[in-house]
Amino acid sequence: MKVQHAQERSLLKEQQDREIDQTKEQRALKMKRRKIERSVKSLCLKEECDREKEYRRRLKHDAKENKSPTEPIIVASALV
C-alpha cells in the first residue's frame, strides 16, 4: 500500500513538474515575442526619426539655395 501511494505521489510530482516546465516555456516564448516586438517597434521609430531628420536637412539645404522643397520628398514623407 505504501509503495502504491509513493508511486502515485511520484507520478503526480512528475505531472506537476511537466506542467511547470510547459508554463515556463510558454512564458519564455511570450517574453521572446514581446522582446522582438519591442525591437521591431524601436527600429521603426528609429527609421522614422532618420527620415524626418533627412527631410529637415533637405528643407534646410533647399532654403539656403532659395528653392522650394522638391515634390517627391513631400509626397514620400506624406506616404509614410
PDB file of N, CA, C and O in Angstrom:
ATOM      1  N   MET A   1       0.816  -1.195   0.000  1.00  0.00           N
ATOM      2  CA  MET A   1       0.000   0.000   0.000  1.00  0.00           C
ATOM      3  C   MET A   1       0.859   1.259   0.000  1.00  0.00           C
ATOM      4  O   MET A   1       0.586   2.214  -0.726  1.00  0.00           O
ATOM      5  N   LYS A   2       1.906   1.242   0.831  1.00  0.00           N
ATOM      6  CA  LYS A   2       2.800   2.403   0.890  1.00  0.00           C
ATOM      7  C   LYS A   2       3.525   2.595  -0.434  1.00  0.00           C
ATOM      8  O   LYS A   2       3.751   3.722  -0.873  1.00  0.00           O
ATOM      9  N   VAL A   3       3.886   1.483  -1.066  1.00  0.00           N
ATOM     10  CA  VAL A   3       4.594   1.554  -2.344  1.00  0.00           C
ATOM     11  C   VAL A   3       3.682   2.175  -3.404  1.00  0.00           C
ATOM     12  O   VAL A   3       4.109   3.031  -4.179  1.00  0.00           O
ATOM     13  N   GLN A   4       2.440   1.740  -3.426  1.00  0.00           N
ATOM     14  CA  GLN A   4       1.488   2.272  -4.395  1.00  0.00           C
ATOM     15  C   GLN A   4       1.262   3.766  -4.148  1.00  0.00           C
ATOM     16  O   GLN A   4       1.193   4.552  -5.093  1.00  0.00           O
ATOM     17  N   HIS A   5       1.149   4.144  -2.902  1.00  0.00           N
ATOM     18  CA  HIS A   5       0.953   5.547  -2.547  1.00  0.00           C
ATOM     19  C   HIS A   5       2.171   6.388  -2.969  1.00  0.00           C
ATOM     20  O   HIS A   5       2.030   7.503  -3.472  1.00  0.00           O
ATOM     21  N   ALA A   6       3.352   5.832  -2.754  1.00  0.00           N
ATOM     22  CA  ALA A   6       4.584   6.525  -3.145  1.00  0.00           C
ATOM     23  C   ALA A   6       4.649   6.682  -4.663  1.00  0.00           C
ATOM     24  O   ALA A   6       5.063   7.726  -5.166  1.00  0.00           O
ATOM     25  N   GLN A   7       4.236   5.639  -5.390  1.00  0.00           N
ATOM     26  CA  GLN A   7       4.234   5.711  -6.849  1.00  0.00           C
ATOM     27  C   GLN A   7       3.252   6.782  -7.342  1.00  0.00           C
ATOM     28  O   GLN A   7       3.552   7.537  -8.266  1.00  0.00           O
ATOM     29  N   GLU A   8       2.076   6.832  -6.708  1.00  0.00           N
ATOM     30  CA  GLU A   8       1.089   7.843  -7.086  1.00  0.00           C
ATOM     31  C   GLU A   8       1.628   9.251  -6.845  1.00  0.00           C
ATOM     32  O   GLU A   8       1.467  10.139  -7.681  1.00  0.00           O
ATOM     33  N   ARG A   9       2.268   9.442  -5.696  1.00  0.00           N
ATOM     34  CA  ARG A   9       2.864  10.750  -5.404  1.00  0.00           C
ATOM     35  C   ARG A   9       3.956  11.087  -6.410  1.00  0.00           C
ATOM     36  O   ARG A   9       4.086  12.229  -6.851  1.00  0.00           O
ATOM     37  N   SER A  10       4.740  10.068  -6.764  1.00  0.00           N
ATOM     38  CA  SER A  10       5.815  10.274  -7.735  1.00  0.00           C
ATOM     39  C   SER A  10       5.239  10.680  -9.098  1.00  0.00           C
ATOM     40  O   SER A  10       5.736  11.606  -9.739  1.00  0.00           O
ATOM     41  N   LEU A  11       4.185   9.978  -9.531  1.00  0.00           N
ATOM     42  CA  LEU A  11       3.548  10.306 -10.809  1.00  0.00           C
ATOM     43  C   LEU A  11       2.931  11.704 -10.776  1.00  0.00           C
ATOM     44  O   LEU A  11       3.033  12.462 -11.741  1.00  0.00           O
ATOM     45  N   LEU A  12       2.293  12.032  -9.659  1.00  0.00           N
ATOM     46  CA  LEU A  12       1.703  13.357  -9.506  1.00  0.00           C
ATOM     47  C   LEU A  12       2.778  14.436  -9.552  1.00  0.00           C
ATOM     48  O   LEU A  12       2.594  15.481 -10.178  1.00  0.00           O
ATOM     49  N   LYS A  13       3.889  14.180  -8.893  1.00  0.00           N
ATOM     50  CA  LYS A  13       5.010  15.127  -8.884  1.00  0.00           C
ATOM     51  C   LYS A  13       5.564  15.317 -10.299  1.00  0.00           C
ATOM     52  O   LYS A  13       5.852  16.443 -10.705  1.00  0.00           O
ATOM     53  N   GLU A  14       5.713  14.222 -11.047  1.00  0.00           N
ATOM     54  CA  GLU A  14       6.210  14.305 -12.422  1.00  0.00           C
ATOM     55  C   GLU A  14       5.256  15.117 -13.294  1.00  0.00           C
ATOM     56  O   GLU A  14       5.687  15.935 -14.107  1.00  0.00           O
ATOM     57  N   GLN A  15       3.948  14.882 -13.118  1.00  0.00           N
ATOM     58  CA  GLN A  15       2.959  15.619 -13.890  1.00  0.00           C
ATOM     59  C   GLN A  15       3.025  17.110 -13.557  1.00  0.00           C
ATOM     60  O   GLN A  15       2.970  17.951 -14.454  1.00  0.00           O
ATOM     61  N   GLN A  16       3.140  17.432 -12.282  1.00  0.00           N
ATOM     62  CA  GLN A  16       3.244  18.831 -11.883  1.00  0.00           C
ATOM     63  C   GLN A  16       4.509  19.468 -12.452  1.00  0.00           C
ATOM     64  O   GLN A  16       4.488  20.616 -12.895  1.00  0.00           O
ATOM     65  N   ASP A  17       5.606  18.718 -12.437  1.00  0.00           N
ATOM     66  CA  ASP A  17       6.860  19.231 -12.998  1.00  0.00           C
ATOM     67  C   ASP A  17       6.716  19.517 -14.493  1.00  0.00           C
ATOM     68  O   ASP A  17       7.195  20.538 -14.986  1.00  0.00           O
ATOM     69  N   ARG A  18       6.046  18.599 -15.214  1.00  0.00           N
ATOM     70  CA  ARG A  18       5.831  18.810 -16.650  1.00  0.00           C
ATOM     71  C   ARG A  18       4.983  20.059 -16.892  1.00  0.00           C
ATOM     72  O   ARG A  18       5.275  20.851 -17.788  1.00  0.00           O
ATOM     73  N   GLU A  19       3.934  20.227 -16.087  1.00  0.00           N
ATOM     74  CA  GLU A  19       3.080  21.402 -16.233  1.00  0.00           C
ATOM     75  C   GLU A  19       3.855  22.687 -15.947  1.00  0.00           C
ATOM     76  O   GLU A  19       3.692  23.688 -16.644  1.00  0.00           O
ATOM     77  N   ILE A  20       4.688  22.649 -14.928  1.00  0.00           N
ATOM     78  CA  ILE A  20       5.511  23.815 -14.596  1.00  0.00           C
ATOM     79  C   ILE A  20       6.473  24.122 -15.737  1.00  0.00           C
ATOM     80  O   ILE A  20       6.651  25.281 -16.111  1.00  0.00           O
ATOM     81  N   ASP A  21       7.098  23.070 -16.294  1.00  0.00           N
ATOM     82  CA  ASP A  21       8.020  23.262 -17.419  1.00  0.00           C
ATOM     83  C   ASP A  21       7.300  23.859 -18.628  1.00  0.00           C
ATOM     84  O   ASP A  21       7.826  24.754 -19.290  1.00  0.00           O
ATOM     85  N   GLN A  22       6.093  23.359 -18.913  1.00  0.00           N
ATOM     86  CA  GLN A  22       5.326  23.893 -20.042  1.00  0.00           C
ATOM     87  C   GLN A  22       4.989  25.363 -19.818  1.00  0.00           C
ATOM     88  O   GLN A  22       5.078  26.176 -20.739  1.00  0.00           O
ATOM     89  N   THR A  23       4.605  25.693 -18.601  1.00  0.00           N
ATOM     90  CA  THR A  23       4.275  27.078 -18.273  1.00  0.00           C
ATOM     91  C   THR A  23       5.499  27.970 -18.452  1.00  0.00           C
ATOM     92  O   THR A  23       5.403  29.070 -18.994  1.00  0.00           O
ATOM     93  N   LYS A  24       6.647  27.484 -17.991  1.00  0.00           N
ATOM     94  CA  LYS A  24       7.887  28.263 -18.142  1.00  0.00           C
ATOM     95  C   LYS A  24       8.230  28.462 -19.611  1.00  0.00           C
ATOM     96  O   LYS A  24       8.630  29.554 -20.017  1.00  0.00           O
ATOM     97  N   GLU A  25       8.073  27.403 -20.413  1.00  0.00           N
ATOM     98  CA  GLU A  25       8.374  27.505 -21.840  1.00  0.00           C
ATOM     99  C   GLU A  25       7.438  28.498 -22.521  1.00  0.00           C
ATOM    100  O   GLU A  25       7.873  29.313 -23.335  1.00  0.00           O
ATOM    101  N   GLN A  26       6.143  28.426 -22.182  1.00  0.00           N
ATOM    102  CA  GLN A  26       5.182  29.350 -22.778  1.00  0.00           C
ATOM    103  C   GLN A  26       5.512  30.788 -22.398  1.00  0.00           C
ATOM    104  O   GLN A  26       5.436  31.695 -23.227  1.00  0.00           O
ATOM    105  N   ARG A  27       5.877  30.982 -21.143  1.00  0.00           N
ATOM    106  CA  ARG A  27       6.219  32.333 -20.691  1.00  0.00           C
ATOM    107  C   ARG A  27       7.479  32.833 -21.399  1.00  0.00           C
ATOM    108  O   ARG A  27       7.562  33.994 -21.800  1.00  0.00           O
ATOM    109  N   ALA A  28       8.458  31.934 -21.546  1.00  0.00           N
ATOM    110  CA  ALA A  28       9.694  32.317 -22.232  1.00  0.00           C
ATOM    111  C   ALA A  28       9.401  32.703 -23.681  1.00  0.00           C
ATOM    112  O   ALA A  28       9.945  33.686 -24.184  1.00  0.00           O
ATOM    113  N   LEU A  29       8.542  31.934 -24.355  1.00  0.00           N
ATOM    114  CA  LEU A  29       8.187  32.256 -25.736  1.00  0.00           C
ATOM    115  C   LEU A  29       7.453  33.592 -25.813  1.00  0.00           C
ATOM    116  O   LEU A  29       7.690  34.387 -26.722  1.00  0.00           O
ATOM    117  N   LYS A  30       6.568  33.830 -24.860  1.00  0.00           N
ATOM    118  CA  LYS A  30       5.823  35.086 -24.832  1.00  0.00           C
ATOM    119  C   LYS A  30       6.774  36.262 -24.617  1.00  0.00           C
ATOM    120  O   LYS A  30       6.643  37.302 -25.262  1.00  0.00           O
ATOM    121  N   MET A  31       7.732  36.088 -23.702  1.00  0.00           N
ATOM    122  CA  MET A  31       8.705  37.151 -23.436  1.00  0.00           C
ATOM    123  C   MET A  31       9.580  37.394 -24.655  1.00  0.00           C
ATOM    124  O   MET A  31       9.902  38.537 -24.978  1.00  0.00           O
ATOM    125  N   LYS A  32       9.967  36.313 -25.333  1.00  0.00           N
ATOM    126  CA  LYS A  32      10.791  36.437 -26.529  1.00  0.00           C
ATOM    127  C   LYS A  32      10.032  37.187 -27.621  1.00  0.00           C
ATOM    128  O   LYS A  32      10.595  38.043 -28.303  1.00  0.00           O
ATOM    129  N   ARG A  33       8.741  36.855 -27.780  1.00  0.00           N
ATOM    130  CA  ARG A  33       7.919  37.531 -28.777  1.00  0.00           C
ATOM    131  C   ARG A  33       7.790  39.017 -28.448  1.00  0.00           C
ATOM    132  O   ARG A  33       7.887  39.861 -29.339  1.00  0.00           O
ATOM    133  N   ARG A  34       7.572  39.339 -27.179  1.00  0.00           N
ATOM    134  CA  ARG A  34       7.471  40.743 -26.774  1.00  0.00           C
ATOM    135  C   ARG A  34       8.774  41.483 -27.029  1.00  0.00           C
ATOM    136  O   ARG A  34       8.771  42.636 -27.460  1.00  0.00           O
ATOM    137  N   LYS A  35       9.887  40.811 -26.761  1.00  0.00           N
ATOM    138  CA  LYS A  35      11.195  41.434 -26.988  1.00  0.00           C
ATOM    139  C   LYS A  35      11.373  41.745 -28.475  1.00  0.00           C
ATOM    140  O   LYS A  35      11.853  42.819 -28.840  1.00  0.00           O
ATOM    141  N   ILE A  36      10.984  40.800 -29.323  1.00  0.00           N
ATOM    142  CA  ILE A  36      11.087  41.009 -30.768  1.00  0.00           C
ATOM    143  C   ILE A  36      10.174  42.148 -31.201  1.00  0.00           C
ATOM    144  O   ILE A  36      10.563  42.990 -32.011  1.00  0.00           O
ATOM    145  N   GLU A  37       8.943  42.173 -30.650  1.00  0.00           N
ATOM    146  CA  GLU A  37       8.014  43.251 -30.997  1.00  0.00           C
ATOM    147  C   GLU A  37       8.576  44.609 -30.595  1.00  0.00           C
ATOM    148  O   GLU A  37       8.459  45.580 -31.343  1.00  0.00           O
ATOM    149  N   ARG A  38       9.186  44.678 -29.414  1.00  0.00           N
ATOM    150  CA  ARG A  38       9.783  45.946 -28.970  1.00  0.00           C
ATOM    151  C   ARG A  38      10.937  46.343 -29.876  1.00  0.00           C
ATOM    152  O   ARG A  38      11.095  47.518 -30.210  1.00  0.00           O
ATOM    153  N   SER A  39      11.751  45.356 -30.278  1.00  0.00           N
ATOM    154  CA  SER A  39      12.879  45.650 -31.163  1.00  0.00           C
ATOM    155  C   SER A  39      12.393  46.183 -32.504  1.00  0.00           C
ATOM    156  O   SER A  39      12.943  47.146 -33.037  1.00  0.00           O
ATOM    157  N   VAL A  40      11.363  45.549 -33.041  1.00  0.00           N
ATOM    158  CA  VAL A  40      10.813  45.989 -34.328  1.00  0.00           C
ATOM    159  C   VAL A  40      10.242  47.394 -34.194  1.00  0.00           C
ATOM    160  O   VAL A  40      10.466  48.246 -35.054  1.00  0.00           O
ATOM    161  N   LYS A  41       9.504  47.634 -33.114  1.00  0.00           N
ATOM    162  CA  LYS A  41       8.921  48.960 -32.895  1.00  0.00           C
ATOM    163  C   LYS A  41      10.019  50.007 -32.767  1.00  0.00           C
ATOM    164  O   LYS A  41       9.921  51.097 -33.331  1.00  0.00           O
ATOM    165  N   SER A  42      11.068  49.667 -32.017  1.00  0.00           N
ATOM    166  CA  SER A  42      12.189  50.585 -31.836  1.00  0.00           C
ATOM    167  C   SER A  42      12.859  50.880 -33.174  1.00  0.00           C
ATOM    168  O   SER A  42      13.199  52.026 -33.470  1.00  0.00           O
ATOM    169  N   LEU A  43      13.045  49.840 -33.973  1.00  0.00           N
ATOM    170  CA  LEU A  43      13.671  50.014 -35.280  1.00  0.00           C
ATOM    171  C   LEU A  43      12.809  50.898 -36.178  1.00  0.00           C
ATOM    172  O   LEU A  43      13.326  51.765 -36.884  1.00  0.00           O
ATOM    173  N   CYS A  44      11.494  50.678 -36.150  1.00  0.00           N
ATOM    174  CA  CYS A  44      10.587  51.502 -36.957  1.00  0.00           C
ATOM    175  C   CYS A  44      10.651  52.959 -36.520  1.00  0.00           C
ATOM    176  O   CYS A  44      10.688  53.863 -37.355  1.00  0.00           O
ATOM    177  N   LEU A  45      10.665  53.185 -35.210  1.00  0.00           N
ATOM    178  CA  LEU A  45      10.746  54.556 -34.709  1.00  0.00           C
ATOM    179  C   LEU A  45      12.059  55.206 -35.114  1.00  0.00           C
ATOM    180  O   LEU A  45      12.090  56.386 -35.464  1.00  0.00           O
ATOM    181  N   LYS A  46      13.154  54.430 -35.068  1.00  0.00           N
ATOM    182  CA  LYS A  46      14.456  54.961 -35.459  1.00  0.00           C
ATOM    183  C   LYS A  46      14.456  55.325 -36.941  1.00  0.00           C
ATOM    184  O   LYS A  46      14.956  56.383 -37.325  1.00  0.00           O
ATOM    185  N   GLU A  47      13.894  54.445 -37.773  1.00  0.00           N
ATOM    186  CA  GLU A  47      13.838  54.731 -39.203  1.00  0.00           C
ATOM    187  C   GLU A  47      12.990  55.970 -39.478  1.00  0.00           C
ATOM    188  O   GLU A  47      13.343  56.799 -40.316  1.00  0.00           O
ATOM    189  N   GLU A  48      11.871  56.088 -38.770  1.00  0.00           N
ATOM    190  CA  GLU A  48      11.013  57.259 -38.951  1.00  0.00           C
ATOM    191  C   GLU A  48      11.749  58.530 -38.540  1.00  0.00           C
ATOM    192  O   GLU A  48      11.659  59.554 -39.218  1.00  0.00           O
ATOM    193  N   CYS A  49      12.470  58.460 -37.436  1.00  0.00           N
ATOM    194  CA  CYS A  49      13.242  59.609 -36.962  1.00  0.00           C
ATOM    195  C   CYS A  49      14.312  59.978 -37.990  1.00  0.00           C
ATOM    196  O   CYS A  49      14.528  61.156 -38.274  1.00  0.00           O
ATOM    197  N   ASP A  50      14.979  58.964 -38.543  1.00  0.00           N
ATOM    198  CA  ASP A  50      16.004  59.219 -39.556  1.00  0.00           C
ATOM    199  C   ASP A  50      15.398  59.876 -40.799  1.00  0.00           C
ATOM    200  O   ASP A  50      15.996  60.784 -41.377  1.00  0.00           O
ATOM    201  N   ARG A  51      14.210  59.416 -41.209  1.00  0.00           N
ATOM    202  CA  ARG A  51      13.548  60.023 -42.371  1.00  0.00           C
ATOM    203  C   ARG A  51      13.212  61.487 -42.095  1.00  0.00           C
ATOM    204  O   ARG A  51      13.396  62.355 -42.949  1.00  0.00           O
ATOM    205  N   GLU A  52      12.713  61.742 -40.878  1.00  0.00           N
ATOM    206  CA  GLU A  52      12.377  63.128 -40.524  1.00  0.00           C
ATOM    207  C   GLU A  52      13.622  64.007 -40.510  1.00  0.00           C
ATOM    208  O   GLU A  52      13.585  65.146 -40.975  1.00  0.00           O
ATOM    209  N   LYS A  53      14.723  63.481 -39.978  1.00  0.00           N
ATOM    210  CA  LYS A  53      15.973  64.247 -39.964  1.00  0.00           C
ATOM    211  C   LYS A  53      16.425  64.557 -41.384  1.00  0.00           C
ATOM    212  O   LYS A  53      16.839  65.678 -41.679  1.00  0.00           O
ATOM    213  N   GLU A  54      16.345  63.559 -42.263  1.00  0.00           N
ATOM    214  CA  GLU A  54      16.749  63.755 -43.652  1.00  0.00           C
ATOM    215  C   GLU A  54      15.849  64.790 -44.326  1.00  0.00           C
ATOM    216  O   GLU A  54      16.328  65.635 -45.082  1.00  0.00           O
ATOM    217  N   TYR A  55      14.561  64.723 -44.054  1.00  0.00           N
ATOM    218  CA  TYR A  55      13.620  65.683 -44.630  1.00  0.00           C
ATOM    219  C   TYR A  55      13.942  67.099 -44.159  1.00  0.00           C
ATOM    220  O   TYR A  55      13.972  68.034 -44.959  1.00  0.00           O
ATOM    221  N   ARG A  56      14.183  67.253 -42.848  1.00  0.00           N
ATOM    222  CA  ARG A  56      14.523  68.582 -42.314  1.00  0.00           C
ATOM    223  C   ARG A  56      15.840  69.077 -42.898  1.00  0.00           C
ATOM    224  O   ARG A  56      15.983  70.262 -43.198  1.00  0.00           O
ATOM    225  N   ARG A  57      16.802  68.169 -43.059  1.00  0.00           N
ATOM    226  CA  ARG A  57      18.094  68.549 -43.628  1.00  0.00           C
ATOM    227  C   ARG A  57      17.909  69.054 -45.056  1.00  0.00           C
ATOM    228  O   ARG A  57      18.502  70.056 -45.455  1.00  0.00           O
ATOM    229  N   ARG A  58      17.074  68.341 -45.824  1.00  0.00           N
ATOM    230  CA  ARG A  58      16.841  68.765 -47.206  1.00  0.00           C
ATOM    231  C   ARG A  58      16.099  70.094 -47.262  1.00  0.00           C
ATOM    232  O   ARG A  58      16.393  70.942 -48.105  1.00  0.00           O
ATOM    233  N   LEU A  59      15.133  70.273 -46.359  1.00  0.00           N
ATOM    234  CA  LEU A  59      14.428  71.562 -46.324  1.00  0.00           C
ATOM    235  C   LEU A  59      15.393  72.694 -46.022  1.00  0.00           C
ATOM    236  O   LEU A  59      15.342  73.752 -46.650  1.00  0.00           O
ATOM    237  N   LYS A  60      16.269  72.467 -45.060  1.00  0.00           N
ATOM    238  CA  LYS A  60      17.256  73.480 -44.679  1.00  0.00           C
ATOM    239  C   LYS A  60      18.184  73.771 -45.860  1.00  0.00           C
ATOM    240  O   LYS A  60      18.494  74.926 -46.148  1.00  0.00           O
ATOM    241  N   HIS A  61      18.620  72.712 -46.534  1.00  0.00           N
ATOM    242  CA  HIS A  61      19.510  72.864 -47.680  1.00  0.00           C
ATOM    243  C   HIS A  61      18.808  73.626 -48.799  1.00  0.00           C
ATOM    244  O   HIS A  61      19.395  74.515 -49.415  1.00  0.00           O
ATOM    245  N   ASP A  62      17.545  73.275 -49.061  1.00  0.00           N
ATOM    246  CA  ASP A  62      16.782  73.970 -50.101  1.00  0.00           C
ATOM    247  C   ASP A  62      16.552  75.429 -49.730  1.00  0.00           C
ATOM    248  O   ASP A  62      16.573  76.301 -50.598  1.00  0.00           O
ATOM    249  N   ALA A  63      16.334  75.699 -48.451  1.00  0.00           N
ATOM    250  CA  ALA A  63      16.111  77.081 -48.010  1.00  0.00           C
ATOM    251  C   ALA A  63      17.370  77.912 -48.226  1.00  0.00           C
ATOM    252  O   ALA A  63      17.286  79.090 -48.575  1.00  0.00           O
ATOM    253  N   LYS A  64      18.532  77.306 -48.020  1.00  0.00           N
ATOM    254  CA  LYS A  64      19.786  78.032 -48.243  1.00  0.00           C
ATOM    255  C   LYS A  64      19.941  78.402 -49.711  1.00  0.00           C
ATOM    256  O   LYS A  64      20.505  79.446 -50.038  1.00  0.00           O
ATOM    257  N   GLU A  65      19.439  77.544 -50.595  1.00  0.00           N
ATOM    258  CA  GLU A  65      19.546  77.800 -52.031  1.00  0.00           C
ATOM    259  C   GLU A  65      18.317  78.533 -52.563  1.00  0.00           C
ATOM    260  O   GLU A  65      18.176  78.724 -53.771  1.00  0.00           O
ATOM    261  N   ASN A  66      17.430  78.943 -51.657  1.00  0.00           N
ATOM    262  CA  ASN A  66      16.191  79.644 -52.024  1.00  0.00           C
ATOM    263  C   ASN A  66      15.340  78.839 -53.004  1.00  0.00           C
ATOM    264  O   ASN A  66      14.766  79.390 -53.944  1.00  0.00           O
ATOM    265  N   LYS A  67      15.269  77.556 -52.776  1.00  0.00           N
ATOM    266  CA  LYS A  67      14.426  76.686 -53.588  1.00  0.00           C
ATOM    267  C   LYS A  67      13.245  76.245 -52.742  1.00  0.00           C
ATOM    268  O   LYS A  67      13.319  76.218 -51.513  1.00  0.00           O
ATOM    269  N   SER A  68      12.172  75.905 -53.403  1.00  0.00           N
ATOM    270  CA  SER A  68      11.065  75.300 -52.661  1.00  0.00           C
ATOM    271  C   SER A  68      11.381  73.810 -52.521  1.00  0.00           C
ATOM    272  O   SER A  68      12.107  73.249 -53.341  1.00  0.00           O
ATOM    273  N   PRO A  69      10.844  73.178 -51.497  1.00  0.00           N
ATOM    274  CA  PRO A  69      11.122  71.750 -51.334  1.00  0.00           C
ATOM    275  C   PRO A  69      10.639  70.973 -52.554  1.00  0.00           C
ATOM    276  O   PRO A  69       9.615  71.295 -53.155  1.00  0.00           O
ATOM    277  N   THR A  70      11.383  69.969 -52.892  1.00  0.00           N
ATOM    278  CA  THR A  70      11.016  69.189 -54.066  1.00  0.00           C
ATOM    279  C   THR A  70       9.785  68.349 -53.754  1.00  0.00           C
ATOM    280  O   THR A  70       9.624  67.854 -52.638  1.00  0.00           O
ATOM    281  N   GLU A  71       8.927  68.196 -54.741  1.00  0.00           N
ATOM    282  CA  GLU A  71       7.670  67.485 -54.538  1.00  0.00           C
ATOM    283  C   GLU A  71       7.853  66.024 -54.152  1.00  0.00           C
ATOM    284  O   GLU A  71       7.123  65.549 -53.282  1.00  0.00           O
ATOM    285  N   PRO A  72       8.787  65.281 -54.749  1.00  0.00           N
ATOM    286  CA  PRO A  72       8.919  63.873 -54.359  1.00  0.00           C
ATOM    287  C   PRO A  72       9.199  63.692 -52.863  1.00  0.00           C
ATOM    288  O   PRO A  72       8.740  62.724 -52.257  1.00  0.00           O
ATOM    289  N   ILE A  73       9.939  64.611 -52.281  1.00  0.00           N
ATOM    290  CA  ILE A  73      10.232  64.495 -50.847  1.00  0.00           C
ATOM    291  C   ILE A  73       8.943  64.664 -50.053  1.00  0.00           C
ATOM    292  O   ILE A  73       8.681  63.905 -49.120  1.00  0.00           O
ATOM    293  N   ILE A  74       8.142  65.650 -50.419  1.00  0.00           N
ATOM    294  CA  ILE A  74       6.883  65.896 -49.708  1.00  0.00           C
ATOM    295  C   ILE A  74       5.949  64.706 -49.893  1.00  0.00           C
ATOM    296  O   ILE A  74       5.327  64.247 -48.935  1.00  0.00           O
ATOM    297  N   VAL A  75       5.851  64.212 -51.108  1.00  0.00           N
ATOM    298  CA  VAL A  75       4.983  63.069 -51.376  1.00  0.00           C
ATOM    299  C   VAL A  75       5.467  61.855 -50.599  1.00  0.00           C
ATOM    300  O   VAL A  75       4.661  61.140 -50.003  1.00  0.00           O
ATOM    301  N   ALA A  76       6.770  61.616 -50.599  1.00  0.00           N
ATOM    302  CA  ALA A  76       7.317  60.461 -49.887  1.00  0.00           C
ATOM    303  C   ALA A  76       7.063  60.576 -48.394  1.00  0.00           C
ATOM    304  O   ALA A  76       6.715  59.587 -47.750  1.00  0.00           O
ATOM    305  N   SER A  77       7.232  61.770 -47.833  1.00  0.00           N
ATOM    306  CA  SER A  77       7.002  61.926 -46.400  1.00  0.00           C
ATOM    307  C   SER A  77       5.519  61.818 -46.081  1.00  0.00           C
ATOM    308  O   SER A  77       5.161  61.359 -44.996  1.00  0.00           O
ATOM    309  N   ALA A  78       4.659  62.222 -46.984  1.00  0.00           N
ATOM    310  CA  ALA A  78       3.219  62.116 -46.754  1.00  0.00           C
ATOM    311  C   ALA A  78       2.767  60.662 -46.804  1.00  0.00           C
ATOM    312  O   ALA A  78       1.816  60.285 -46.120  1.00  0.00           O
ATOM    313  N   LEU A  79       3.435  59.852 -47.599  1.00  0.00           N
ATOM    314  CA  LEU A  79       3.071  58.439 -47.699  1.00  0.00           C
ATOM    315  C   LEU A  79       3.476  57.657 -46.475  1.00  0.00           C
ATOM    316  O   LEU A  79       2.861  56.639 -46.157  1.00  0.00           O
ATOM    317  N   VAL A  80       4.494  58.112 -45.789  1.00  0.00           N
ATOM    318  CA  VAL A  80       4.996  57.390 -44.616  1.00  0.00           C
ATOM    319  C   VAL A  80       4.192  57.689 -43.424  1.00  0.00           C
ATOM    320  O   VAL A  80       4.472  57.168 -42.344  1.00  0.00           O
TER     321      VAL A  80
END
